Amino acid sequence: MLVRLLLLLLLVTLTPALAADGPKGPAMGELMKQPAYIYAWQGMVAGETPPQWVTEFGATLGGPPTPTIPVPLDGETYTLGFTCKANDCEANQLYVLFAPEGRDAWGMLAAGDGISWLGRPDKRIQDAITEALRK
């Protein structure tokens, strides 16, 4: 429990990492207007029970215009996007890692006092997300 709380605190303080200097891509909502990315999102949430605000984001693609960032992994460039719950962003955040060309997606949901994962990411994907947020 303490580890999860510390990870959550780290994530809340590192959200500006997505806005740091370096190459940037479109906001996640813009990226998901491409069919491959919306399909990857749908695959990520299939069989999951995300909070209502996550479901609404998937339907409207409306969220903060935070640019996506490239994440190198296994010799390829993945894309990390971010969104959060309107009017409660600090306590409800979602980071989504998309495989190149939108082949797949995995999410890390930081909400309330814990972290949960969407899309059943393996440890390699979980580590890629958390390492990207530390930079």
Backbone as a chain_set.jsonl record, in Angstrom:
{"seq": "MLVRLLLLLLLVTLTPALAADGPKGPAMGELMKQPAYIYAWQGMVAGETPPQWVTEFGATLGGPPTPTIPVPLDGETYTLGFTCKANDCEANQLYVLFAPEGRDAWGMLAAGDGISWLGRPDKRIQDAITEALRK", "coords": {"N": [[0.827, -1.19, 0.0], [1.924, 1.256, 0.809], [3.908, 1.543, -1.138], [2.335, 1.84, -3.449], [1.07, 4.252, -2.824], [3.258, 5.987, -2.712], [4.126, 5.79, -5.387], [1.903, 6.899, -6.644], [2.028, 9.524, -5.632], [4.451, 10.302, -6.769], [3.754, 10.229, -9.483], [1.792, 12.251, -9.646], [3.328, 14.479, -9.124], [5.05, 14.378, -11.253], [3.661, 14.766, -13.598], [4.108, 17.104, -15.162], [6.227, 16.203, -16.696], [5.361, 15.308, -19.149], [4.995, 17.669, -20.429], [7.489, 18.66, -20.71], [10.597, 19.82, -22.243], [11.527, 18.679, -25.515], [10.854, 16.297, -28.17], [7.508, 16.392, -29.338], [4.173, 15.179, -29.769], [0.848, 15.078, -31.17], [-2.006, 15.976, -29.097], [-3.563, 13.466, -27.043], [-6.297, 13.064, -27.606], [-6.469, 14.077, -30.215], [-4.72, 12.346, -31.553], [-6.153, 9.995, -31.295], [-8.138, 10.265, -33.156], [-7.408, 9.011, -35.376], [-8.096, 5.983, -36.966], [-6.666, 3.532, -36.236], [-5.657, 4.102, -33.695], [-7.907, 4.674, -32.1], [-9.096, 2.187, -32.2], [-7.145, 0.694, -30.888], [-7.382, 1.844, -28.351], [-10.009, 1.059, -27.735], [-9.623, -1.689, -27.591], [-7.966, -1.742, -25.37], [-9.658, -0.951, -23.248], [-11.623, -2.844, -23.372], [-13.38, -5.322, -21.671], [-12.646, -4.243, -19.288], [-13.354, -2.166, -16.409], [-13.414, 0.86, -16.402], [-13.305, 4.129, -14.754], [-16.124, 6.391, -15.062], [-15.375, 8.866, -16.242], [-13.214, 8.168, -17.84], [-14.395, 6.511, -19.732], [-16.062, 8.426, -20.896], [-14.128, 10.138, -22.003], [-13.109, 8.462, -24.008], [-15.303, 8.408, -25.688], [-15.771, 11.094, -26.386], [-13.306, 12.286, -26.829], [-12.401, 14.522, -25.632], [-10.268, 16.399, -23.758], [-7.461, 17.488, -21.747], [-5.153, 19.473, -23.645], [-2.595, 18.211, -23.739], [0.51, 17.489, -25.116], [1.48, 14.415, -26.724], [4.207, 12.157, -26.029], [7.24, 10.722, -27.336], [8.29, 7.369, -26.708], [10.958, 5.376, -26.434], [11.264, 1.923, -27.011], [12.312, -1.335, -27.106], [13.651, -0.927, -29.563], [11.807, 0.432, -31.08], [9.529, 3.215, -31.538], [7.255, 4.16, -29.252], [4.187, 5.76, -28.212], [3.291, 8.005, -25.714], [0.458, 9.09, -24.116], [-1.74, 11.409, -22.384], [-4.473, 12.019, -20.198], [-7.039, 13.431, -18.122], [-9.42, 13.621, -15.411], [-11.932, 16.013, -15.734], [-11.916, 18.975, -13.851], [-10.832, 17.684, -11.665], [-8.215, 16.91, -11.946], [-5.706, 16.413, -10.699], [-6.163, 14.253, -9.008], [-7.11, 12.226, -10.606], [-5.876, 10.619, -13.101], [-4.852, 9.489, -16.337], [-2.59, 7.626, -18.138], [-1.601, 6.658, -21.296], [-0.03, 4.259, -23.211], [0.769, 3.866, -26.484], [1.4, 1.434, -28.936], [3.663, 1.425, -31.768], [2.197, 2.878, -34.673], [-0.334, 2.538, -33.662], [-0.883, -0.119, -32.955], [-1.485, -1.372, -30.556], [-2.545, -0.762, -27.142], [-1.987, 0.373, -23.791], [-2.847, 1.188, -20.463], [-2.208, 3.289, -17.605], [-3.83, 3.981, -14.796], [-4.176, 6.446, -12.511], [-5.797, 6.992, -9.771], [-7.676, 8.291, -7.081], [-6.443, 6.706, -4.335], [-4.681, 4.958, -5.508], [-3.079, 2.905, -8.069], [-3.993, 1.535, -11.139], [-4.068, -0.809, -13.848], [-4.748, -0.829, -17.32], [-5.67, -2.83, -20.088], [-4.007, -4.947, -19.657], [-1.048, -4.726, -19.317], [2.286, -6.004, -19.599], [5.178, -6.399, -17.434], [7.297, -5.092, -18.703], [6.024, -3.133, -20.29], [4.687, -1.699, -18.273], [6.935, -0.737, -16.884], [8.056, 0.861, -18.891], [6.167, 2.922, -19.11], [6.215, 4.079, -16.501], [8.934, 4.806, -16.323], [9.146, 6.675, -18.411], [7.664, 8.737, -17.347], [9.274, 9.575, -15.309], [11.31, 10.949, -16.459]], "CA": [[0.0, 0.0, 0.0], [2.814, 2.411, 0.869], [4.553, 1.654, -2.435], [1.351, 2.4, -4.376], [0.864, 5.647, -2.46], [4.447, 6.714, -3.142], [4.08, 5.851, -6.845], [0.875, 7.872, -6.994], [2.576, 10.847, -5.34], [5.457, 10.553, -7.786], [3.069, 10.522, -10.741], [1.138, 13.552, -9.565], [4.351, 15.513, -9.206], [5.787, 14.271, -12.507], [2.825, 15.023, -14.766], [4.749, 18.054, -16.056], [7.187, 15.538, -17.575], [4.787, 15.254, -20.481], [5.087, 18.994, -21.028], [8.89, 19.058, -20.718], [11.216, 20.01, -23.551], [11.783, 17.467, -26.275], [9.881, 16.1, -29.242], [6.129, 16.219, -28.888], [3.205, 14.832, -30.795], [-0.474, 15.658, -30.941], [-2.707, 15.579, -27.871], [-4.085, 12.111, -27.18], [-7.588, 13.121, -28.282], [-6.21, 14.249, -31.654], [-4.12, 11.098, -32.026], [-7.181, 8.952, -31.34], [-9.024, 10.459, -34.305], [-6.943, 8.054, -36.374], [-8.766, 4.707, -36.662], [-5.85, 2.53, -35.54], [-5.493, 4.478, -32.29], [-9.179, 4.494, -31.383], [-9.279, 0.739, -32.072], [-6.239, 0.258, -29.824], [-8.029, 2.291, -27.102], [-11.154, 0.183, -27.491], [-9.074, -2.968, -27.143], [-7.423, -1.555, -24.028], [-10.721, -0.869, -22.244], [-12.52, -4.003, -23.491], [-13.303, -6.224, -20.53], [-12.252, -3.477, -18.107], [-14.397, -1.299, -15.861], [-12.773, 2.125, -16.032], [-14.223, 5.146, -14.242], [-16.979, 7.024, -16.066], [-14.686, 9.93, -16.976], [-12.377, 7.525, -18.855], [-15.334, 6.11, -20.782], [-16.481, 9.655, -21.584], [-13.021, 10.595, -22.845], [-13.071, 7.601, -25.185], [-16.429, 8.749, -26.567], [-15.736, 12.488, -26.85], [-11.909, 12.647, -27.075], [-12.184, 15.847, -25.064], [-9.426, 16.382, -22.569], [-6.43, 18.525, -21.797], [-4.372, 19.397, -24.891], [-1.209, 17.871, -23.424], [1.112, 16.743, -26.234], [2.021, 13.077, -26.493], [5.664, 12.113, -26.103], [7.772, 9.445, -27.819], [8.908, 6.505, -25.702], [11.675, 4.289, -27.102], [11.109, 0.617, -26.382], [12.634, -2.475, -27.972], [14.052, -0.476, -30.889], [10.7, 1.116, -31.753], [9.052, 4.387, -30.822], [5.882, 4.112, -28.772], [3.668, 7.1, -27.939], [2.638, 8.11, -24.412], [-0.52, 10.171, -24.03], [-2.24, 11.727, -21.056], [-5.721, 12.727, -19.999], [-7.424, 13.424, -16.715], [-10.817, 13.955, -15.14], [-12.192, 17.451, -15.684], [-12.113, 19.575, -12.522], [-10.225, 16.858, -10.622], [-7.096, 16.342, -12.69], [-4.622, 15.922, -9.845], [-6.52, 12.993, -8.352], [-7.642, 11.26, -11.575], [-5.047, 10.729, -14.294], [-4.686, 8.296, -17.159], [-1.477, 7.644, -19.082], [-1.817, 5.567, -22.249], [1.099, 3.989, -24.095], [0.355, 3.261, -27.747], [2.434, 0.801, -29.744], [3.799, 2.112, -33.052], [1.084, 2.806, -35.626], [-1.577, 2.214, -32.969], [-1.128, -1.569, -32.967], [-1.971, -1.813, -29.252], [-2.515, 0.303, -26.14], [-2.033, -0.021, -22.389], [-3.021, 2.386, -19.663], [-1.964, 3.35, -16.177], [-4.829, 4.857, -14.208], [-3.839, 6.909, -11.162], [-7.048, 7.572, -9.277], [-7.864, 8.119, -5.644], [-5.215, 6.385, -3.609], [-3.996, 3.82, -6.094], [-2.741, 2.751, -9.472], [-4.483, 0.31, -11.779], [-3.588, -0.937, -15.222], [-5.75, -1.188, -18.326], [-5.098, -3.499, -21.251], [-3.119, -6.025, -19.19], [0.354, -4.553, -19.715], [3.279, -6.795, -18.877], [6.1, -5.58, -16.643], [8.077, -4.28, -19.642], [5.188, -1.981, -20.645], [4.52, -0.914, -17.046], [8.199, -0.038, -16.633], [8.224, 1.896, -19.924], [5.307, 4.047, -18.752], [6.71, 4.748, -15.303], [10.238, 5.429, -16.634], [8.904, 7.865, -19.242], [7.154, 9.792, -16.47], [10.358, 10.029, -14.431], [12.252, 11.777, -17.23]], "C": [[0.867, 1.249, 0.0], [3.503, 2.627, -0.475], [3.595, 2.277, -3.449], [1.12, 3.881, -4.098], [2.05, 6.491, -2.901], [4.49, 6.846, -4.663], [3.052, 6.877, -7.294], [1.372, 9.29, -6.752], [3.612, 11.235, -6.382], [4.794, 10.947, -9.102], [2.419, 11.885, -10.738], [2.168, 14.669, -9.709], [5.097, 15.488, -10.526], [4.939, 14.493, -13.742], [3.43, 16.063, -15.683], [5.796, 17.426, -16.962], [6.655, 15.449, -18.992], [4.883, 16.598, -21.186], [6.535, 19.477, -21.114], [9.41, 19.225, -22.145], [11.472, 18.666, -24.207], [10.719, 17.316, -27.346], [8.49, 15.835, -28.683], [5.251, 15.862, -30.077], [1.877, 15.499, -30.49], [-1.021, 15.254, -29.572], [-3.339, 14.21, -28.105], [-5.433, 12.097, -27.892], [-7.448, 13.278, -29.789], [-5.65, 12.965, -32.25], [-5.194, 10.029, -32.224], [-8.239, 9.188, -32.409], [-8.604, 9.574, -35.472], [-7.506, 6.677, -36.006], [-7.923, 3.703, -35.886], [-5.745, 2.83, -34.05], [-6.79, 4.338, -31.498], [-9.47, 3.001, -31.214], [-8.374, 0.184, -30.965], [-6.822, 0.632, -28.459], [-9.172, 1.35, -26.749], [-10.704, -1.196, -27.025], [-8.547, -2.889, -25.718], [-8.527, -1.581, -22.974], [-11.711, -2.041, -22.319], [-12.31, -4.941, -22.308], [-12.872, -5.543, -19.24], [-13.455, -2.679, -17.602], [-13.745, 0.01, -15.423], [-13.789, 3.093, -15.436], [-14.997, 5.817, -15.389], [-16.242, 8.083, -16.876], [-13.77, 9.363, -18.055], [-13.249, 7.087, -20.028], [-15.778, 7.327, -21.588], [-15.372, 10.198, -22.479], [-12.964, 9.773, -24.122], [-14.178, 7.909, -26.179], [-16.296, 10.14, -27.173], [-14.352, 12.94, -27.313], [-11.597, 14.056, -26.577], [-11.392, 15.749, -23.784], [-8.38, 17.453, -22.679], [-5.573, 18.36, -23.058], [-2.888, 19.128, -24.643], [-0.617, 17.052, -24.571], [1.556, 15.344, -25.805], [3.544, 13.156, -26.601], [6.105, 10.749, -26.632], [8.439, 8.684, -26.681], [9.619, 5.373, -26.445], [11.547, 2.988, -26.309], [11.385, -0.47, -27.41], [12.95, -2.047, -29.406], [12.956, 0.201, -31.688], [10.291, 2.329, -30.924], [7.569, 4.248, -30.532], [5.456, 5.549, -28.471], [2.912, 7.092, -26.623], [1.734, 9.333, -24.395], [-1.054, 10.303, -22.617], [-3.621, 12.36, -21.159], [-6.056, 12.651, -18.513], [-8.894, 13.82, -16.595], [-10.963, 15.469, -15.023], [-12.49, 17.877, -14.25], [-11.568, 18.736, -11.377], [-8.992, 16.154, -11.192], [-6.015, 15.749, -11.778], [-4.911, 14.555, -9.249], [-6.992, 11.904, -9.314], [-6.924, 11.419, -12.908], [-4.947, 9.397, -15.019], [-3.555, 8.532, -18.148], [-1.66, 6.441, -19.987], [-0.594, 5.46, -23.149], [0.574, 3.25, -25.319], [1.568, 2.648, -28.434], [2.527, 1.56, -31.072], [2.616, 1.833, -33.983], [-0.222, 2.383, -34.973], [-1.913, 0.732, -32.946], [-1.741, -2.08, -31.679], [-1.92, -0.631, -28.306], [-2.643, -0.293, -24.753], [-2.132, 1.249, -21.564], [-2.659, 2.196, -18.207], [-2.909, 4.415, -15.62], [-4.418, 5.172, -12.776], [-5.066, 7.647, -10.649], [-7.193, 7.295, -7.789], [-6.545, 7.847, -4.973], [-4.437, 5.237, -4.24], [-3.775, 3.91, -7.583], [-3.399, 1.47, -9.962], [-4.062, 0.347, -13.246], [-4.724, -1.362, -16.129], [-5.04, -1.846, -19.502], [-4.108, -4.585, -20.917], [-1.663, -5.865, -19.644], [1.273, -5.485, -18.927], [4.247, -5.843, -18.169], [6.912, -4.648, -17.54], [7.312, -3.011, -20.027], [4.971, -1.092, -19.421], [5.778, -0.099, -16.751], [8.421, 1.08, -17.645], [7.394, 3.13, -19.582], [5.887, 4.793, -17.563], [8.067, 5.413, -15.543], [10.052, 6.694, -17.468], [8.422, 9.03, -18.378], [8.232, 10.332, -15.533], [11.297, 10.982, -15.139], [11.818, 13.218, -17.28]], "O": [[0.583, 2.2, -0.728], [3.667, 3.768, -0.908], [3.994, 3.146, -4.225], [0.99, 4.677, -5.029], [1.867, 7.597, -3.41], [4.853, 7.903, -5.178], [3.303, 7.642, -8.224], [1.158, 10.169, -7.587], [3.644, 12.382, -6.828], [5.227, 11.894, -9.76], [2.49, 12.605, -11.734], [1.9, 15.688, -10.345], [5.723, 16.484, -10.892], [5.463, 14.415, -14.853], [3.29, 15.934, -16.899], [6.221, 18.067, -17.924], [7.431, 15.511, -19.945], [4.855, 16.656, -22.416], [6.779, 20.601, -21.552], [8.762, 18.83, -23.114], [11.614, 17.646, -23.532], [9.788, 18.118, -27.42], [8.328, 15.14, -27.68], [5.547, 16.197, -31.224], [1.801, 16.388, -29.642], [-0.542, 14.295, -28.966], [-3.618, 13.84, -29.246], [-5.689, 11.206, -28.703], [-8.212, 12.689, -30.554], [-6.063, 12.547, -33.332], [-5.156, 9.26, -33.185], [-9.155, 8.377, -32.55], [-9.35, 9.408, -36.437], [-7.401, 6.255, -34.855], [-8.43, 3.078, -34.955], [-5.745, 1.911, -33.231], [-6.763, 3.924, -30.34], [-10.029, 2.592, -30.197], [-8.784, -0.689, -30.2], [-6.765, -0.161, -27.519], [-9.289, 0.899, -25.61], [-11.339, -1.799, -26.16], [-8.663, -3.844, -24.95], [-8.347, -2.176, -21.912], [-12.543, -2.207, -21.426], [-11.177, -5.304, -21.991], [-12.746, -6.2, -18.206], [-14.456, -2.542, -18.305], [-13.545, 0.246, -14.232], [-14.995, 2.904, -15.593], [-14.56, 5.801, -16.539], [-16.462, 8.191, -18.083], [-13.564, 10.008, -19.084], [-12.877, 7.276, -21.187], [-15.861, 7.268, -22.814], [-15.639, 10.665, -23.587], [-12.789, 10.328, -25.207], [-14.012, 7.696, -27.38], [-16.659, 10.354, -28.329], [-14.24, 13.877, -28.103], [-10.653, 14.697, -27.039], [-11.808, 15.086, -22.834], [-8.407, 18.253, -23.614], [-5.302, 17.238, -23.485], [-2.028, 19.748, -25.267], [-1.185, 16.03, -24.956], [1.955, 15.129, -24.66], [4.094, 14.09, -27.185], [5.432, 9.743, -26.408], [9.071, 9.277, -25.807], [8.963, 4.505, -27.021], [11.705, 2.971, -25.088], [10.754, -0.508, -28.466], [12.561, -2.727, -30.356], [13.155, 0.514, -32.861], [10.662, 2.451, -29.757], [6.739, 4.221, -31.44], [6.29, 6.455, -28.477], [2.005, 6.283, -26.424], [2.177, 10.458, -24.626], [-0.85, 9.434, -21.769], [-3.904, 13.13, -22.077], [-5.435, 11.905, -17.756], [-9.514, 14.287, -17.55], [-10.209, 16.123, -14.302], [-13.232, 17.206, -13.533], [-11.823, 19.054, -10.215], [-8.763, 14.969, -10.95], [-5.475, 14.684, -12.076], [-3.986, 13.779, -9.009], [-7.248, 10.777, -8.89], [-7.307, 12.243, -13.739], [-4.956, 8.329, -14.407], [-3.559, 9.509, -18.897], [-1.852, 5.324, -19.506], [-0.174, 6.437, -23.769], [0.011, 2.16, -25.213], [2.631, 3.265, -28.505], [1.588, 2.255, -31.459], [2.112, 0.713, -34.063], [-1.13, 1.917, -35.661], [-3.086, 0.359, -32.922], [-2.436, -3.095, -31.681], [-1.32, 0.395, -28.627], [-3.304, -1.311, -24.55], [-1.559, 2.275, -21.93], [-2.782, 1.106, -17.649], [-2.791, 5.598, -15.94], [-4.324, 4.278, -11.935], [-5.336, 8.782, -11.044], [-6.875, 6.208, -7.308], [-5.628, 8.666, -5.034], [-3.616, 4.608, -3.572], [-4.214, 4.842, -8.257], [-3.365, 0.445, -9.282], [-3.746, 1.402, -13.796], [-5.567, -2.17, -15.739], [-3.93, -1.454, -19.862], [-3.432, -5.099, -21.808], [-1.108, -6.761, -20.281], [1.062, -5.722, -17.737], [4.134, -4.624, -18.298], [7.182, -3.511, -17.152], [7.898, -1.93, -20.082], [5.061, 0.131, -19.52], [5.697, 1.082, -16.411], [8.927, 2.142, -17.284], [7.861, 4.257, -19.744], [6.036, 6.014, -17.612], [8.317, 6.491, -15.005], [10.745, 7.686, -17.24], [8.744, 10.185, -18.658], [8.101, 11.442, -15.018], [12.009, 11.747, -14.488], [12.497, 14.046, -17.887]]}, "num_chains": 1, "name": "protein.A"}
